[in-house]
Amino acid sequence: MRPTVLPSRIVTERSRLDGYGATAAPGRRCSPDTACEQAMPSASSCRTAGSLCRFSSASPVWTPSLCSFLPLLPRRICDGTAGSRAPGWSWNEIACFAEEIQLLETDTTLVLSSISHSYGLIGGTLAPLCRGGRVILEDGFDPHVVLQALRQERPTILFAVPAMYRGLLHTPACEGEALLPLRLCFSAGAPLPHDLDDSFARRFGRRICQDYGSTEAGVITLRLTWSPYLRDSVGRPVRGREVAVVGPQGKKLEPGAVGEVVVASPALARGYLGDRSSLLPIDPNRFCTGDLGWADETGHLFLVGRKSSLVHVADVVVDPAVVEAVITGIPGIKDAAVVGIADQAGNGRVKAVVVAEGITGDQIIRHCRERLPATHVPQAVEFRTQIPRTAAGKTLRRLLR
């Protein structure tokens, strides 16, 4: 059945979907005693233009349980690492996330991140729907349109990535923004710089929460509260998840020691699809995330970086996020990413790629030299009109080297 063509903004009705079927139809409202003729749209079709689309429950088009639709959901996650999950496992992730953040039927969720990734799809869209909430999806990202939606729709929960939060801050402020009813503002996909977190809090009166997860494992940890100590943490494991930091031999490390983050979860995918089908199936007992981090005595997880994105300069390992945080603190810098390159002798060097106005490469290097160790200072600065990122907000570093 052909997918419904959806609007640039999708608003879902407050109607419980757990235990019922559901469907969608453009420009019309479904009710428990009237059947809709359209099928549930695919995630890819949720970014096209059209008329208003509303969701309702108890349609005979679907089988009597939302779980029957869940096996198809991971196939909509198209970042190249999508896994296939069993219905109960996907439902477990939805239910656990909803309980963890105390989702209510009265919540309205504004989702700016792509729903072709688990962050926007599971936590941002399906979990609120299953609690009878209201969900708003935007077509692309226009900060002016988003600010208008915040004022008119008055959402209580926001799903975005750091680049989007920074884009909002670059737009002129409007009266009453600090009085918006937002109670949770989630960020995922990339590190959250201190200056961005502080600037958002000053303007909107809300601190940004951290949501850490992966397509293979779903949501792993959440940080819902803020303190000067916890601001760099991605939180503690969501119920039912076990997180460990392990060394090169797979042995669990003591609190404070840096190693690879490994997760055990009932929501783990079974394996990879598409181009990754030749890889071995995912271990059903644990998943190695490829992220480096450490945990404290209370179980709060702190990420250091991706194993694949670290830059090796002489005998020093440079975390790109540390350099990026310094660069984005420069007035006039709109965005930045740091990668490793090799000089003619094959030695590792730091390269910065920036989106900026009214600033030179020499000024950026001088700023970094005053605040960073010599090994972390960029040896090259490249200016671009934008930083390439996935729909989930992850920097495509391979395109910057």
C-alpha positions in Angstrom: 0.0 0.0 0.0 1.4 3.4 -1.0 2.4 5.6 1.9 0.4 8.7 2.7 1.9 12.0 1.6 2.4 13.9 4.8 2.5 17.6 5.6 5.5 19.8 6.5 4.0 19.8 10.0 2.3 16.8 11.4 0.1 17.1 14.4 -1.2 13.9 16.1 -4.4 13.8 18.1 -4.3 12.9 21.8 -5.6 9.3 21.6 -4.1 6.2 23.1 -2.5 3.8 20.6 -1.3 1.1 23.0 -3.6 -1.9 22.6 -5.3 -0.6 19.5 -4.7 -0.2 15.8 -4.1 3.2 14.3 -3.7 4.8 10.9 -3.4 8.2 9.3 -5.3 10.2 6.6 -4.4 13.6 5.2 -6.7 16.4 6.1 -9.3 14.3 8.0 -9.8 13.1 11.5 -10.3 9.4 12.4 -12.5 8.3 15.2 -13.0 5.0 17.0 -16.2 4.3 15.0 -15.0 5.4 11.6 -12.3 3.6 9.7 -9.5 5.4 7.8 -8.5 4.2 4.4 -4.9 5.2 4.4 -2.0 3.2 5.7 0.5 4.3 8.3 3.2 6.4 6.5 6.8 5.3 6.3 9.4 7.5 8.1 10.8 8.7 4.7 7.4 10.1 3.7 7.1 12.1 6.9 9.3 14.8 5.4 7.2 15.7 2.4 4.7 18.5 1.8 1.0 18.1 1.9 -2.0 18.7 4.1 -2.6 18.2 7.8 -2.4 14.6 9.0 -4.0 13.4 12.3 -3.6 10.1 14.1 -6.4 8.3 15.9 -7.0 4.9 17.5 -9.2 1.8 16.9 -8.9 1.7 13.2 -9.5 -1.7 11.6 -6.7 -1.1 9.1 -4.2 -2.3 11.7 -4.3 -5.4 13.8 -5.5 -4.9 17.3 -2.1 -4.3 18.8 0.5 -1.6 18.2 3.2 -4.3 18.7 2.3 -5.9 15.3 3.6 -2.7 13.6 6.8 -2.6 15.6 8.9 -5.2 13.6 8.7 -2.8 10.7 10.0 0.3 12.6 13.7 -0.5 12.6 13.6 -0.8 8.8 12.7 2.9 8.7 15.9 3.7 10.6 18.2 4.4 7.7 21.6 5.6 8.9 23.4 2.6 7.6 23.5 0.7 10.9 19.8 -0.2 11.2 19.0 -3.4 13.1 16.0 -5.6 13.0 14.2 -5.9 16.4 11.5 -8.2 17.6 8.2 -6.6 18.5 8.5 -7.1 22.2 12.0 -5.6 22.3 10.9 -2.4 20.5 7.8 -2.2 22.8 10.1 -2.6 25.8 12.1 0.5 24.7 9.0 2.6 24.2 7.5 1.6 27.5 10.7 2.0 29.5 11.4 5.5 28.0 7.9 6.6 28.7 8.1 5.6 32.3 11.5 7.0 32.8 10.5 10.6 31.7 7.0 10.3 33.2 5.2 10.9 29.9 1.7 12.2 30.3 -1.4 12.3 28.1 -1.3 16.1 28.4 2.3 16.3 26.9 2.9 17.9 23.5 6.2 16.8 22.0 7.9 18.8 19.2 10.3 16.6 17.3 13.0 18.5 15.2 15.3 15.5 14.7 14.7 13.0 12.0 12.3 10.1 12.7 14.4 7.8 10.5 16.6 7.4 13.5 15.6 5.8 16.8 16.1 9.1 18.8 13.3 10.9 17.1 11.2 7.9 16.2 11.1 5.9 19.5 11.4 8.5 22.1 10.2 11.5 20.2 7.2 10.1 18.4 6.1 6.6 19.4 6.5 6.9 23.1 4.3 10.0 23.4 1.7 8.5 21.0 1.4 5.4 23.2 0.7 7.6 26.2 -2.0 9.4 24.3 0.1 12.5 23.8 0.3 15.0 21.0 3.3 15.0 18.6 4.4 17.7 16.2 6.9 17.0 13.4 8.7 19.7 11.4 9.8 19.3 7.8 13.5 20.2 7.9 14.8 22.8 10.3 14.0 26.5 10.0 14.8 28.2 13.4 12.2 31.0 12.7 9.5 28.4 12.0 10.5 26.4 15.1 10.3 29.5 17.4 6.8 30.2 16.0 5.8 26.6 16.7 7.1 27.0 20.3 4.9 30.0 20.8 1.8 28.8 19.0 1.8 25.0 19.8 3.3 25.4 23.3 5.0 22.0 23.5 6.1 20.6 26.8 8.9 18.4 25.4 11.5 19.2 22.7 13.7 16.7 20.7 16.6 18.3 18.9 20.4 18.0 18.3 23.1 20.5 19.4 23.3 22.1 15.9 19.6 22.9 16.0 19.8 24.4 19.5 22.6 26.6 18.3 20.5 27.6 15.3 17.7 28.7 17.6 20.1 30.9 19.6 21.2 32.6 16.4 17.7 34.0 15.8 16.4 37.2 17.5 14.8 36.7 20.9 11.1 37.2 21.4 9.2 38.3 24.4 7.9 35.6 26.7 10.3 32.8 25.6 11.4 32.1 29.2 7.7 31.4 30.0 7.2 28.6 27.5 5.8 25.4 29.1 8.7 23.3 28.1 9.6 20.8 30.8 12.1 18.6 29.0 14.5 19.6 26.2 16.4 16.6 24.9 19.7 16.6 23.0 21.5 13.6 21.4 23.8 12.7 18.5 26.7 15.0 19.4 28.4 16.5 22.5 26.6 19.4 24.1 29.1 22.3 24.6 28.9 24.3 27.8 28.4 27.6 26.1 25.4 26.3 24.2 23.8 24.8 27.3 24.4 28.0 29.2 23.1 30.3 26.4 20.0 28.2 26.0 19.3 28.3 29.7 19.7 32.1 29.9 17.3 32.7 26.9 14.7 30.0 27.4 14.9 29.3 31.2 15.5 25.6 30.7 18.5 23.3 30.9 19.0 20.8 28.1 18.7 17.1 29.0 21.0 14.4 27.6 19.7 11.3 25.7 22.4 8.7 24.9 21.6 5.7 22.7 22.2 4.0 19.4 20.2 2.5 16.6 21.3 -1.0 17.7 20.5 -0.6 21.4 17.9 2.2 21.5 18.0 4.6 24.4 20.8 3.6 26.8 21.1 6.4 29.4 19.2 9.7 30.3 20.2 12.7 32.2 17.1 14.6 33.3 18.6 16.8 36.0 21.4 19.4 35.9 24.2 20.3 38.2 27.7 21.7 37.5 29.1 18.2 38.0 26.5 16.3 36.0 26.4 18.7 33.0 29.0 16.6 31.2 27.3 13.3 32.0 24.8 11.6 29.7 23.1 10.2 32.7 22.4 6.8 34.3 21.1 3.7 32.5 17.4 3.6 31.7 15.5 0.8 33.6 16.3 -2.6 32.2 19.7 -1.5 30.8 23.1 -2.4 32.1 26.1 -0.3 31.2 29.7 -1.2 31.7 33.0 0.4 30.8 35.5 -2.2 29.7 39.2 -2.4 28.9 40.9 -3.8 25.8 40.4 -7.4 27.0 36.7 -6.9 27.8 37.2 -6.7 31.6 35.0 -4.2 33.5 37.0 -1.3 34.7 36.8 0.5 38.0 34.9 3.8 38.4 36.8 6.7 36.8 38.7 4.6 34.3 38.2 5.3 30.6 37.3 2.4 28.3 34.7 1.3 25.8 31.0 1.6 26.7 29.2 -1.7 26.5 25.4 -2.1 27.0 23.1 -5.0 27.7 19.5 -4.3 26.9 16.3 -6.1 26.1 15.9 -3.7 23.1 19.1 -4.9 21.3 18.8 -5.4 17.6 19.3 -8.9 16.2 21.7 -7.9 13.4 22.3 -5.5 10.5 20.4 -5.0 7.3 21.3 -3.8 3.8 25.0 -3.1 3.2 25.9 -4.3 6.7 24.3 -7.8 6.2 27.7 -9.4 5.8 28.7 -8.5 9.4 28.3 -10.9 12.2 25.0 -10.8 14.1 24.9 -8.5 17.2 25.8 -10.3 20.4 22.4 -10.8 22.1 24.0 -10.4 25.5 25.8 -7.1 25.0 26.6 -4.4 22.5 30.0 -2.7 22.1 29.0 0.9 21.2 32.4 2.1 19.9 32.2 5.1 22.4 34.8 5.8 25.0 33.8 6.9 28.4 33.9 6.4 32.2 31.4 5.9 35.0 31.4 7.3 38.5 30.5 5.5 41.7 26.8 6.4 41.3 26.5 4.9 37.8 26.5 8.2 35.9 28.2 7.8 32.5 30.6 10.4 31.0 31.5 10.1 27.4 35.0 10.9 26.1 34.5 10.4 22.4 34.3 7.9 19.6 37.1 5.4 19.1 37.1 6.1 15.4 37.1 10.0 15.7 40.0 10.5 18.1 43.0 12.3 16.7 46.5 10.9 17.5 49.1 13.6 17.7 52.6 12.3 18.6 51.9 10.2 21.7 48.8 12.2 22.7 45.2 11.3 21.9 43.1 14.4 21.2 39.3 14.4 21.7 37.8 16.5 18.9 34.9 17.6 21.2 37.4 19.4 23.5 38.8 21.5 20.6 35.3 22.1 19.1 34.0 23.4 22.4 36.8 26.0 22.5 36.3 27.1 18.8 32.5 27.4 19.1 33.0 29.8 22.0 34.5 32.4 19.7 32.1 35.1 18.7 31.2 34.8 15.0 31.6 31.0 14.9 28.3 29.4 13.9 29.5 25.8 13.7 32.7 23.8 13.9 34.1 20.3 13.6 37.6 18.9 14.2 39.2 15.9 12.4 42.6 14.4 12.2 44.8 14.7 9.1 48.4 13.6 8.3 51.2 15.8 7.2 53.7 14.9 4.4 55.7 12.9 6.9 52.7 10.9 8.0 52.4 12.6 11.4 49.0 13.3 12.9 47.7 16.8 13.0 44.5 18.6 14.1 42.3 20.3 11.4 39.4 22.5 12.2 36.5 23.0 9.8 34.4 26.0 10.7 31.3 28.0 9.6 32.0 31.6 10.5 31.6 35.3 9.7 34.1 38.1 10.3 37.0 35.9 11.6 40.2 34.5 10.2 42.0 31.2 10.5 44.9 32.9 12.3 42.5 34.3 14.9 41.0 30.9 15.5 44.5 29.3 15.9 45.6 32.1 18.3 42.4 31.7 20.4 43.1 27.9 20.6 46.7 28.4 21.4 45.8 30.5 24.5 43.4 27.8 25.8 44.6 24.4 24.7 47.8 22.3 24.9 50.0 22.6 21.9 49.0 19.1 20.6 45.3 20.2 20.5 45.8 23.4 18.5 44.6 23.1 14.9 47.4 23.1 12.3 44.9 23.9 9.6 41.6 25.8 9.4 39.1 25.3 6.6 36.0 27.5 6.1 32.8 26.0 4.8 29.2 27.1 4.4 28.0 24.2 6.5 29.2 21.1 8.4 28.0 17.8 6.9 25.9 15.9 9.4 23.5 12.9 9.4 19.8 13.5 10.0 20.5 12.5 13.6 23.0 15.3 14.0 26.2 13.2 13.9 29.1 14.9 12.2 30.2 13.2 9.0 33.9 13.5 9.7 35.0 11.3 6.8 33.8 14.1 4.5 36.0 16.7 6.3 39.4 15.1 6.1 
